[in-house]
Amino acid sequence: MSTVPKKVVLLDLDGTLTDSAQGILASVKETFKALGMPVPDAAELQRFVGPPIISSLQRNHVPDDQLEHGVDLYREFYGERDIFDDPNNPGCKVAGRYVNTVFDGIPQQLAALRADGYYLAVATCKPEYQAKPICDRFGVTEMVDGIYGASKDNSRLLKEQVIEYCFDHIGFDRAIDRALMVGDRWTDADGAQACGLDCLGCGWGYAEPGELAEHGAYRVIDHVDELHDAVVQYFAN
């Protein structure tokens, strides 16, 4: 075990590192159509970005006996079926997960944090088997030190479970190490709090007005170019 205290920055993926809403929402729409259910309105669709898909389907009244099928349908549209226009390659079709881009400035901010000695770990409620190919395709894998996500079987589903899973894998020692959650939704703030951590809110993501503050984010930054300095200020205290 290292005797040098770790400074761990846990990074949400959707809405924090990548602008992924378009692909997620397109996949959600196709899922509801396939289930023969009305597609949720625009405001409700936006709430699908962040929480586990099964939680969002439950919130939108998908019957219990259709939940597993609904999750499977979503994963098919999001991860397997190349039916959506690729914003990065006009004329090509991709699965929903690749209707996505890295937010401008994120590579530079993460590079600066790593140069300062922070351990950067993606911590997402997206299943890990989905998160890793996305990170590979958009260059995030090279920007961070580890990628940790939910399990395919939903046994590791909530943000706090993903955080603890990450901690177990990196040998995080609560007696000497410090960590900060960085994310854009209530799930990040609640998950951090459940693990005894603070959450730095990302105002460029998909939170509703006041959401992050209401869920206990200690600070909300509005622009990507504030990220490095906000993290440094946090760990200096």
N, C-alpha and C positions, 0 to 999 in steps of 0.2 A: 504493500500500500504506500502510495506517495506521501511524503511528509510535507510537500508543498501544497497549501490549500488550493483547491480548485475554485475557479470563478466560472460558473456555468450559466450560460444564457440559453434558455429554452425558447425555441421559436415556433410559433404556430405557422402553418403552411398557407392555407387558403385565406386570402384577405390580409395577410401579413407579409409573406414573401412573394406570393403570386396572385395575380388578378384572374381568378378562376371561376367567377360567378356565372359567366355566360355558359360554360360547358356543364356546370352543375345543374343550372336551372333548365337547360335544354334536356338533360337526362331525366330530370324530375318530371317535366311535362310529358315526355314519352312514356314514363312509368305509369303515370295516372291514366293516360290514354289506353295503355295496354291492360290496366286493371278495370277499365270501363267505368272510371270514376271521373267526376268533374276536376279539371285542372284548377288548383288554388289560384287566387288572385295574385297580382304582382307583389303586394306587400307581404303576403304569406310565403310566396315563393322565395323571396329574399331571405327569409328566416331559415331556409334549408341550408344556407352556407354557414358551416361551423359545427352545429351539433351532429351527433351520430344519425345516419339516415333512418334507422329504425325509430328513433325518438321523434323525428319529424313526421314520419308516416303515421305514427300513433297520434300525434297532435292533430293531424288532418283526417282523423276518423277512418283510417284504413282498418277494416275489421281484424280482430286478433288472428282469425284463421287464414288471413291473407297477408299478414305481415312478412312472413318468411319469403313468400312468393314475391312480394313487393320489393324486398331488399335484393333478391336475386335479379329481378327485372332491372332495377336501378343499376346494379353492378354490371349487368350486361350492356346497357346503353352507355354507361359511363366508361367502362373499361375495355369493351370488346367490339362493339359494333361501329364500324367506320361509316357513319351516316351524317355527320355534321361537317359544315364547312370549316376548313382549317384557316384561322386568321393569319397564320404565319406562312402559309403556302397556298395562295389563291388557286382555286380549281381542284384542290385535293380534299378528300374526305378523311375524317379522323373520328375516333371515339371521343366522348365528352371530356375525358380527362386531359386531352391535348388541345382543347379549345381554351387556351391558357397562355399567360405571359408573365414573366418576372417583372415586378414593379420597377420602374426607373429608379436608379440609385441604390437598390438593394445590394448588388455585387460590391460596390464601393464601400458601403457601410459595413458589410460583413467582413470584407478584407481588412478594414481598419480595426475591427474588433479582434480578429484573429491575430493581427500583428501586435496587438496589445496584450496577448496572452489569454484571452477568454476562450473557454471551451464552448463551441456552438453546437447545439443539438436541435434538430427539428423534432417537435413533439406535437403530433397531430392526431385528431380523432378519426382521420381517414385510415382505413386498414393499411397496414404497413406494406402489404404486397402491392397495393395501388400507389402508395406514396413514393416508394423507391423508384419505379420507372418514370414517374413525373419528374422527380428530382434529377434523375439521370438525363432526361430529354432536355430539360431547361437549364442545365448547368448548376443546379443547386447543390448536387452531391459534392462537387469540388469546392463549394463555398463553406461547407460545414464539416464538423468532425464526426457526426453520427446522425442517423435518421431513425426515429422511433414512432410507431403508430399503433393503432388498434389492431386486435387480432381478427382474423377472418370469421371465427366462430362466435364473436361477440362476448367472449369471456373477459376480454380486456377492451372496454368500450368507452369509458368516461375519461376526461382529460386527466383527472387525478391518478387514474390507473396507468395511463400512458407515462405520466411523469415518474411514478414510482418504478415502472418498468425500465425507464431510462436510467434512473438512479442505480438500480440493481446492476445494470449492465456496465456502467462506467465506474462502479466502486465508489459512489458518492458517500462521503462520511459527514453526517450532519454535525458532528462535533467540531469539525474544522472547516468544512467546505461551505460555500455560499452559492445560491442560485437565484435567478430571476426569470419569471415567465414573461414573454413578450407576445401579445396577441391582440386580436381585434374584436372578439366576441365575449359575451357573458360566460361562455363555457371556459374560456381561458382564465378569466378572473376567478370564477368559482373553483375551478380545478386547482389553481395556485393556492387559494385560501385553504382548501381542503388538505393541502400538503404543507401548510405553514409557510407559504411563500408569498411574496408580493408579485403583482402583475403590472407591467408597464403596458398601457393601452395604446393601440395604433389607430389613430383617427382616420387614416386613409382607407381603412377596411370596410367591413359590412355591418358594423354595429348601428343600431337605431340611436337616435339622439338621446344622450344621457345614459345609455345602457351601461357603458363601461364604468362610469362613476357610481352608478346605482349598485353595481355588483362589486364595488370595492377596489377597483384599480387605483393604485396610489397616485398615478399621474397618467395623463393622456397626452400624447404628442400628435400633432396634426400632419407632419410631413416626414417623409422617409429620411431626409437629410438631417433630421434631429436624432436619429436612432443611436449612433455611436456615442455622441456626447451625453445623451440621457442615461445610457448604460454605465458609462464611466462615472458620471455623477452619483448614480445609485451605489455603486460598489465603493466609492470613496467615503461614504458615510459609515 
